[in-house]
Amino acid sequence: MDTPDSQLDFDIKRLPKDLQETFNELYSTEDAQTSYLQPNKVYHGDARALLPQIEPNSIALSVWSPPYFVGKEYEAHLTFENWQDLLEIVIQHHFSIIKPGGFLVINIADILCFKDPSMPRIQAEAVNRKRSPVTREDVLRAMAEHPDYNRYQLAELLGCSEQTIDRRLHGNNIRGGKYESQTRVKIVGGLVEEWALKAGFYPYDRRVWVKDAAWENSRWAALSYRSVDEFEYLYFFWKPGITKYDRERLSSDEWKNWGSRAVWSFPSVKANDDHEAKFPIDLPLRVIRLLTDPGDIVLDCFMGSGTTAVAAIQEKRQYIGIELLEKYVQLARQRIAAEK
């Protein structure tokens, strides 16, 4: 395979050992020098190993949603560092395979929440959930009046539990809460932009996908001021080159309602019964219609249940899919066969 230097310009040692071996094999056999992944197929394997097997400058659009690092089954093995390495390497591999003037579109929630042992372990004061009216000031006043009292004696004096005394004094839960790691919030957009720029892409646009009111009839409630995550971003990155603008790809109503709009509103998938994190077909469908022409090749290197391939088929585009888990490869192939 005639692979540009930029595609290999990263430390192969950052890959897991099995992928290092696979990667070396790809560039050591004569067959690999002349064969590329063929369109209209879903391939089983790690994107970091398979992306270099795609023909350079052949992909008009790559649109995908990576693991979000939110604890799903298929990403449980990843640390935060592993997750960052995965996305950075995958984005880097894209530059040589995207056509000049083509696009890489990444759908991702812009905020992560995960346990971070380095965060201060401080329990929030949930005022409305306090079962005892005893305040910190009450405890301090009782301690001043009875300096020889222990926690249990203070509790009896104030008519509360000893746990309440400890919570009011130290802001923690002696039954275990103070030993739990705090949840850290991380904004993702800056990381994705940094990786794309490093690879050679330039930020072009971003769209906000507003989901349906998923929590409207739910019992879910938060004890903090953090909002319910009801939208995601689509980050558009451009590979330098001539980009074709064709408004005929959409009807006048489509241009007015979503083609030229920064906010896209359509429902999320109601039942993730066969895959943990499916996105609705409207998401890849709109991107494909907006940025490509019939016959173009659309790539999804985190294919999952095959939604991007189905959207490509409906719009008379070709597709290449890559999926790590065998069970989802089979699921994607079944959905594609049903669509065809």
C-alpha positions in Angstrom: 0.0 0.0 0.0 1.3 3.4 -0.9 0.8 5.1 2.4 1.7 8.7 2.9 4.1 9.4 5.7 1.5 11.5 7.5 -0.6 8.4 8.0 2.2 6.6 9.9 3.4 9.7 11.7 2.6 8.4 15.2 4.2 6.2 17.8 3.1 2.6 17.1 4.0 1.7 20.6 0.9 3.6 21.7 -1.2 0.8 20.3 -2.0 -2.3 22.3 0.5 -5.2 21.6 -1.9 -7.2 19.5 -2.6 -4.1 17.3 1.1 -3.5 16.9 1.5 -7.0 15.5 -1.5 -6.5 13.2 -0.2 -3.1 12.0 3.2 -4.4 11.2 1.7 -7.3 9.3 -0.3 -4.9 7.1 2.9 -3.3 5.9 5.1 -6.4 5.6 3.1 -8.5 3.1 3.1 -8.0 -0.7 -0.7 -8.5 -0.9 -1.3 -5.6 1.5 0.6 -3.3 -0.8 -2.0 -3.6 -3.5 -5.3 -4.5 -1.8 -7.6 -2.0 0.0 -10.8 -2.4 1.9 -13.6 -2.7 -0.6 -16.8 -0.5 -0.5 -20.1 -1.9 0.6 -18.8 -4.2 3.3 -18.6 -4.2 7.0 -15.2 -5.3 8.4 -14.5 -6.8 11.8 -11.5 -5.3 13.6 -10.0 -2.4 15.3 -10.3 0.9 13.4 -6.7 1.8 14.3 -5.5 -1.3 12.4 -8.0 -1.2 9.5 -8.1 2.5 8.6 -4.6 2.3 7.0 -6.0 -0.3 4.6 -8.4 2.1 3.0 -7.4 3.7 -0.3 -5.9 7.2 0.1 -8.1 10.1 -1.0 -11.1 7.8 -1.6 -13.6 8.8 1.2 -15.9 11.7 0.6 -17.3 11.6 4.1 -16.5 9.8 7.4 -19.3 10.2 9.9 -19.3 8.3 13.2 -20.0 8.3 16.9 -17.1 7.0 19.0 -17.3 5.5 22.5 -18.3 8.4 24.8 -16.4 7.0 27.8 -19.6 6.9 29.9 -19.4 3.3 31.1 -21.0 1.3 28.3 -20.3 -2.4 28.0 -18.2 -2.0 24.8 -15.9 0.6 26.4 -15.6 -0.8 29.9 -12.0 -1.8 29.2 -10.9 1.8 28.4 -9.2 4.2 30.9 -9.5 7.9 30.2 -6.0 7.8 28.7 -6.9 4.8 26.5 -10.0 6.6 25.3 -8.0 9.7 24.3 -5.4 7.6 22.5 -8.1 5.7 20.6 -9.8 8.9 19.3 -6.5 10.7 18.5 -5.1 7.8 16.5 -8.4 7.2 14.6 -8.7 10.9 13.7 -5.0 10.9 12.6 -5.5 7.9 10.3 -8.4 9.7 8.5 -6.4 12.5 7.0 -4.8 10.5 4.2 -8.0 8.6 3.3 -10.4 11.6 3.1 -10.7 13.2 -0.3 -9.3 16.8 -0.6 -12.3 19.0 0.2 -14.0 16.1 2.0 -15.2 16.0 5.6 -14.9 14.2 8.8 -18.0 14.5 11.0 -17.9 13.3 14.6 -21.0 13.0 16.7 -20.3 13.1 20.4 -21.7 14.4 23.7 -19.7 17.5 24.6 -19.4 16.7 28.3 -18.0 13.7 30.1 -18.7 12.7 33.7 -16.5 10.1 35.3 -15.0 9.1 38.7 -11.7 10.9 39.4 -9.8 9.9 42.5 -7.8 13.2 42.4 -10.9 15.2 43.0 -11.6 16.5 46.6 -14.1 14.1 48.3 -16.7 16.6 49.5 -20.3 15.7 49.9 -22.8 18.3 48.6 -25.3 19.7 51.1 -28.7 18.6 49.7 -30.8 20.9 51.7 -34.2 19.7 50.5 -33.4 16.1 51.4 -32.3 16.6 55.0 -34.2 14.4 57.3 -33.1 16.2 60.4 -33.6 20.0 61.0 -30.3 20.0 63.0 -27.9 22.5 61.5 -24.1 22.7 61.7 -24.5 25.8 63.9 -26.7 23.7 66.3 -23.9 21.1 66.6 -21.2 23.6 67.1 -23.3 25.4 69.8 -23.9 22.0 71.6 -20.2 21.2 71.4 -19.3 24.6 73.0 -21.7 24.0 75.8 -20.7 20.4 76.3 -17.0 20.1 75.2 -16.7 16.7 76.8 -19.6 15.1 74.8 -18.8 12.6 72.1 -20.7 12.2 68.9 -23.3 9.8 70.3 -24.0 12.1 73.3 -24.4 15.1 71.0 -26.8 13.1 68.9 -28.9 12.2 71.9 -28.9 15.8 73.1 -30.0 17.2 69.8 -32.4 14.4 69.0 -30.7 13.2 65.8 -28.4 10.3 64.7 -24.7 10.2 65.1 -24.4 10.1 61.3 -26.1 13.5 61.2 -23.6 14.9 63.7 -20.7 13.7 61.5 -22.3 15.0 58.3 -22.9 18.5 59.7 -19.4 18.7 61.0 -17.4 17.2 58.1 -19.7 17.3 55.1 -19.5 13.6 54.4 -21.4 10.4 54.9 -19.7 8.1 57.4 -21.5 5.1 55.9 -19.2 5.2 52.9 -19.9 8.3 50.8 -16.7 10.0 51.9 -14.7 7.1 50.4 -16.3 7.4 47.0 -14.4 9.2 44.3 -16.0 12.5 43.2 -17.4 12.8 39.7 -15.3 14.9 37.4 -16.7 16.9 34.4 -14.7 17.2 31.2 -15.5 19.3 28.2 -14.8 17.2 25.1 -14.9 19.7 22.2 -11.5 21.1 22.8 -9.9 17.7 22.8 -11.6 16.7 19.5 -10.5 20.0 17.9 -6.9 19.6 19.0 -6.7 16.1 17.6 -8.2 17.1 14.3 -5.9 20.1 13.9 -2.9 17.9 14.7 -4.0 15.5 12.0 -4.3 18.3 9.4 -8.0 19.0 9.4 -9.6 22.3 10.1 -12.8 23.0 12.0 -15.5 23.8 9.5 -18.8 23.8 11.4 -20.7 22.3 14.2 -24.4 21.3 14.5 -26.3 20.7 17.7 -28.6 17.6 17.8 -31.4 18.2 20.2 -33.0 14.9 21.3 -36.6 14.4 22.3 -37.6 15.1 25.9 -36.3 11.8 27.1 -36.8 12.6 30.8 -40.3 14.0 30.5 -42.0 11.0 32.0 -39.0 9.6 33.9 -38.5 9.4 37.6 -34.9 10.5 37.1 -33.9 13.5 39.3 -30.6 15.1 40.1 -29.4 16.3 43.5 -27.0 18.8 42.0 -27.4 21.8 39.7 -26.0 19.8 36.7 -28.5 19.7 33.8 -29.8 16.6 32.1 -27.8 16.0 28.9 -30.4 16.4 26.2 -28.3 17.3 23.2 -25.1 16.3 21.4 -22.8 17.9 18.9 -21.8 17.1 15.4 -18.3 18.5 14.7 -17.5 19.0 11.1 -13.8 19.0 10.1 -12.6 19.8 6.6 -9.6 18.4 4.7 -8.1 21.3 2.6 -9.2 21.0 -1.0 -12.0 22.2 -3.3 -15.3 21.6 -1.7 -18.4 21.3 -3.9 -21.5 23.3 -2.9 -24.7 22.0 -4.4 -28.0 23.2 -3.0 -29.8 20.7 -5.3 -28.9 18.0 -2.9 -31.8 19.2 -0.7 -35.2 20.6 -1.4 -35.8 24.3 -0.6 -37.8 23.3 2.5 -35.0 21.0 3.7 -32.4 23.8 3.3 -34.7 26.2 5.2 -35.6 23.7 8.0 -32.3 22.0 8.6 -29.7 22.3 5.9 -28.7 25.8 6.9 -29.7 25.5 10.5 -27.3 25.1 13.4 -29.8 23.2 15.6 -31.2 19.8 14.4 -34.2 18.4 16.4 -35.3 14.8 15.9 -36.0 12.0 18.4 -33.4 9.7 19.7 -33.7 5.9 19.4 -36.4 4.7 21.8 -35.2 1.2 22.3 -31.5 0.2 22.4 -32.5 -3.4 22.6 -29.8 -4.9 20.3 -27.1 -2.2 20.8 -26.3 0.0 23.8 -25.9 3.3 21.9 -27.7 3.5 18.6 -28.2 6.9 17.0 -31.3 7.6 14.8 -30.9 7.3 11.1 -31.8 11.0 10.6 -28.3 11.8 12.0 -26.1 10.2 9.3 -28.8 10.7 6.7 -28.7 14.5 7.0 -25.0 14.6 7.0 -24.7 12.3 4.0 -27.3 14.3 1.9 -25.7 17.6 2.8 -22.1 16.8 2.1 -22.0 14.0 -0.6 -23.2 12.9 -4.0 -24.7 9.6 -5.2 -21.9 7.1 -5.6 -19.6 8.7 -3.1 -18.0 6.5 -0.4 -19.2 7.1 3.2 -17.1 5.6 6.1 -18.1 4.7 9.6 -15.3 3.2 11.6 -17.4 2.7 14.7 -20.2 1.0 12.7 -22.2 -0.4 15.7 -25.6 -1.6 14.5 -25.1 -0.4 10.9 -27.2 2.8 10.9 -24.7 4.8 8.8 -24.6 2.0 6.1 -28.4 1.9 5.9 -28.5 5.6 5.5 -25.9 5.5 2.7 -27.8 2.8 0.9 -31.0 4.8 1.1 -29.2 7.8 -0.4 -27.5 5.7 -3.1 -24.0 6.1 -1.7 -21.4 3.5 -1.1 -20.2 2.7 2.4 -17.3 1.1 4.4 -18.0 0.0 7.9 -15.5 -1.0 10.6 -16.7 -2.6 13.9 -14.7 -4.0 16.8 -17.2 -6.4 18.2 -18.2 -9.5 16.2 -21.8 -9.5 17.5 -22.3 -6.0 16.2 -20.7 -6.8 12.9 -23.3 -9.5 12.4 -26.1 -7.1 13.5 -24.9 -4.5 11.0 -24.8 -7.0 8.2 -28.3 -8.2 9.0 -29.7 -4.7 8.9 -27.9 -4.0 5.7 -29.2 -7.2 4.1 -32.7 -6.3 5.2 -32.4 -2.8 3.7 -31.1 -4.1 0.4 
